[in-house]
Amino acid sequence: MEPIYALTTVGLTHRYGSRYALSDVSLRLPANRTYGFLGRNGAGKTTLLNIASAALRQTSGEVELFGLRARERAGVLSNLCYVRERPIIPPGARLRDVLFGCAMAYPNWDGEYALRVADRFELNLRKKYKQLSRGMESSLGIAIGLASRAPLTIFDEPSLGLDAAAREFFYDELARDVRESPRTVIVSTHLIDEVNRLFEDVVILDRGRALLHLPLKELMGRYAMLTGAREDVEAAARGRRALQIEELGDTARLSVEWDGGEVPERVKIEPVPLQRLFVMLTEGGDAV
């Protein structure tokens, strides 16, 4: 049976004047998985998500949600909840009215759950949106995204302004809720090592292009970090592509492509942290 794709892009391109924000991006994201969208500032993440949500029209190429073009089929966007970095909410709207309005926008809306999440974040529902701090704005967006139960839920930098405890609550709650109410989730974030435990797949955008799309386990299994005496590390890495080397006296730490194999006892082998791997891959800009 052909899998269901929550988001498909074919040759997606968007240009601002002479600058390409996206260039020929083709992705197929199977439904009911959690994706990490990673990329440096200006890599094209938000542009792609704005096009997917029909907030922006692409220069060329196609985008589909669950096999349907968002701009051409009525009701397609009811399958999507896009929690933007800066939500589009009237400044004078009171939070209780914002949540009430969500019940009309999202067919699977769980109002009681929204109130519980808002209470956990200590949101005063009598406040107007313009009175919120940056962290409170993020908390409101998280409550909406979780309670929407939309088949495709997108969080764009959802943790801005939140303290460590609030961020941990969000990560734990998202993981729990997706287990209980399966759906497709995209999290676009800079806090890579903090949130990567949620990801099943990773999409990296770089300079407007799709650098890679891989299951997280497969990506992490392709690389290793070797630490030990320089000569031992170099011997263990011989014949493999090196991504980065760090030296401290006679000790070296080398990140390399890895396909298994033994290393000398004096060499320590570890996975490359995703944050470090992301930096190394986007510095080179090479497809994986």
C-alpha positions in Angstrom: 0.0 0.0 0.0 1.3 3.4 -0.9 2.2 5.4 2.2 0.3 8.6 3.1 2.5 11.7 2.9 1.6 14.5 5.3 3.7 17.0 3.3 5.1 16.7 -0.2 7.1 19.3 -2.1 8.3 18.9 -5.7 10.8 21.4 -7.0 9.7 24.0 -4.5 11.3 27.3 -5.2 10.8 30.8 -3.8 12.6 33.9 -4.7 12.7 37.3 -3.0 13.9 39.6 -5.9 17.2 38.0 -7.1 17.7 36.0 -3.8 16.5 32.4 -3.6 15.0 31.5 -0.2 14.2 28.1 -1.5 15.7 26.4 -4.6 14.3 23.2 -6.0 13.3 21.6 -2.7 11.7 18.1 -3.0 10.6 16.3 0.1 8.1 13.5 1.0 7.3 13.3 4.6 5.3 10.2 5.6 2.4 10.8 8.0 2.4 10.1 11.7 6.1 10.8 12.4 7.8 13.5 14.3 10.3 15.6 12.2 13.0 18.0 13.3 13.5 20.8 10.7 17.0 22.2 11.2 18.9 24.9 9.4 20.8 28.1 10.1 19.2 31.5 10.0 18.1 32.2 6.4 18.2 28.5 5.4 14.6 28.6 4.2 12.8 26.7 7.0 10.2 29.4 7.7 9.7 30.1 4.0 8.9 26.5 3.3 6.5 26.3 6.3 4.8 29.5 5.2 4.3 28.1 1.7 3.0 24.8 3.1 0.4 26.6 5.2 -0.7 28.8 2.2 0.5 31.9 3.9 3.0 32.5 1.1 2.8 31.6 -2.6 5.8 29.8 -4.1 7.6 31.1 -7.2 7.5 27.7 -8.7 7.1 24.0 -7.8 4.3 22.2 -6.0 3.3 21.5 -2.4 0.7 19.1 -1.1 -0.8 18.2 2.3 -2.0 14.7 2.5 -2.0 14.4 -1.3 -4.0 17.6 -1.9 -2.9 21.0 -3.0 -3.6 23.4 -0.1 -4.7 26.4 -2.3 -7.0 24.3 -4.5 -9.0 22.1 -2.2 -11.5 23.4 0.4 -10.9 22.0 3.8 -7.3 20.9 3.3 -5.9 23.5 5.7 -8.2 22.3 8.5 -5.8 19.4 8.7 -3.0 21.8 9.6 -2.1 23.8 12.7 0.9 26.0 12.2 2.2 27.6 15.4 4.4 30.4 14.1 7.3 32.0 15.9 5.1 35.1 16.1 1.4 34.0 16.0 -1.0 36.2 14.0 -3.4 37.1 16.9 -5.2 40.5 17.3 -3.4 42.4 20.0 -6.6 43.2 21.9 -7.9 39.6 21.9 -8.3 38.0 25.3 -6.7 34.6 25.7 -9.9 32.9 26.6 -11.4 34.2 23.3 -8.4 33.0 21.4 -8.8 29.5 22.7 -12.6 29.6 22.1 -11.9 30.6 18.5 -9.6 27.7 18.0 -12.6 25.3 18.6 -14.0 26.6 15.3 -10.8 26.4 13.4 -9.7 22.9 14.3 -12.1 20.0 13.9 -10.2 17.8 16.5 -9.9 20.7 19.0 -9.7 19.5 22.7 -10.7 22.5 24.7 -10.3 20.9 28.1 -6.8 19.9 27.2 -6.0 23.4 26.1 -7.1 24.8 29.4 -5.0 22.3 31.3 -1.9 23.2 29.3 -2.6 26.9 29.7 -3.0 26.4 33.5 0.3 24.5 33.6 2.0 27.5 32.0 0.2 29.8 34.4 -1.4 31.8 31.6 -4.0 34.3 32.8 -6.8 33.8 30.3 -8.3 37.2 31.1 -5.2 38.9 29.7 -5.1 40.5 26.3 -2.6 39.1 23.8 -0.6 42.4 23.7 0.1 42.0 27.4 2.0 38.8 27.1 5.7 38.4 27.5 7.7 36.5 24.8 7.6 33.4 27.0 3.8 33.7 27.5 3.3 34.0 23.7 5.3 30.7 23.2 3.2 29.1 26.0 0.0 30.1 24.3 1.2 28.8 20.9 2.2 25.4 22.5 -1.2 25.1 24.1 -2.9 25.7 20.8 -0.6 23.4 18.9 -1.0 20.5 21.3 -4.8 20.9 21.8 -5.5 21.3 18.0 -4.8 17.6 17.5 -4.3 18.6 13.8 -3.2 15.8 11.6 -0.2 18.0 10.7 1.0 20.2 13.5 3.9 22.5 13.0 5.9 24.3 15.7 8.3 27.0 14.5 10.7 27.9 17.3 8.2 27.0 20.0 10.4 27.5 23.0 11.5 31.1 22.6 11.4 32.9 26.0 10.6 29.7 28.0 12.7 28.7 31.0 14.3 25.3 31.2 11.4 23.8 33.3 8.8 25.1 30.8 10.7 23.7 27.9 11.0 20.3 29.5 7.3 20.3 30.2 6.6 21.0 26.5 8.9 18.2 25.3 7.5 15.7 27.7 3.9 16.7 26.9 4.4 16.6 23.2 6.0 13.1 23.3 3.2 11.8 25.5 0.4 13.4 23.5 1.7 12.1 20.1 1.9 8.6 21.5 -1.8 8.9 22.6 -3.0 10.8 19.6 -0.8 9.9 16.7 -0.2 12.6 14.1 2.5 14.3 12.1 4.5 16.9 13.9 7.2 19.2 12.6 9.4 21.1 15.0 11.7 23.8 13.6 14.2 24.7 16.3 17.7 25.9 17.1 17.8 24.0 20.4 18.9 20.8 18.7 20.5 18.7 21.4 17.8 19.7 23.9 14.8 18.5 21.7 16.2 15.8 19.4 14.9 13.0 21.6 11.5 13.8 20.0 12.6 13.4 16.4 12.1 10.3 14.4 13.3 12.0 11.2 15.6 14.9 10.6 15.3 17.4 7.7 18.3 19.8 7.2 17.9 22.8 5.0 21.0 24.8 4.0 21.1 27.9 1.8 17.6 27.2 0.5 18.2 23.6 -0.5 17.3 20.3 1.2 20.6 19.0 2.4 19.2 15.7 3.8 16.1 13.9 5.0 16.9 10.8 7.1 15.6 8.9 10.1 17.5 10.2 13.1 18.9 6.8 14.0 20.3 6.3 10.5 21.8 9.7 10.5 23.5 9.3 13.9 24.8 5.9 12.9 26.7 7.3 9.9 29.2 9.2 12.0 31.4 8.7 15.0 33.7 10.7 17.2 37.1 9.2 17.9 39.1 10.4 20.9 42.6 9.4 21.9 46.3 9.9 21.1 46.6 11.6 17.7 48.5 8.8 16.0 45.9 6.2 17.3 43.0 8.3 16.2 44.5 8.9 12.7 45.1 5.2 12.3 41.5 4.3 13.3 40.1 6.9 10.9 42.3 6.0 8.0 40.3 5.6 4.8 37.3 7.5 6.2 36.1 11.0 5.4 36.9 13.3 8.3 34.5 16.1 9.1 36.3 17.9 12.0 39.3 17.5 14.2 40.1 19.1 17.5 43.4 18.9 19.2 44.5 19.4 22.8 48.2 18.6 23.3 48.8 15.0 22.2 45.1 14.2 22.3 42.8 14.5 19.3 39.1 14.2 18.8 38.1 13.4 15.2 34.6 13.2 13.8 34.4 10.9 10.8 32.0 9.0 8.5 31.6 5.6 10.1 30.5 2.3 8.8 31.5 0.1 11.8 34.7 -1.6 12.5 37.1 -2.0 15.4 39.3 0.7 16.9 42.3 0.4 19.1 41.6 0.0 22.8 43.2 3.3 23.5 40.7 5.1 21.2 37.3 6.1 22.6 34.4 5.9 20.1 31.2 7.8 20.7 28.2 9.1 18.6 28.5 12.7 17.3 26.0 14.9 19.1 23.3 16.1 16.7 24.1 19.8 17.3 27.8 19.2 16.4 26.9 17.1 13.4 24.5 19.7 12.1 27.2 22.4 12.3 29.7 20.3 10.6 27.4 19.3 7.7 26.1 22.8 7.1 29.6 24.3 7.2 30.6 22.0 4.3 27.2 22.1 2.6 27.7 18.6 1.2 24.6 16.4 0.6 24.6 13.2 2.7 
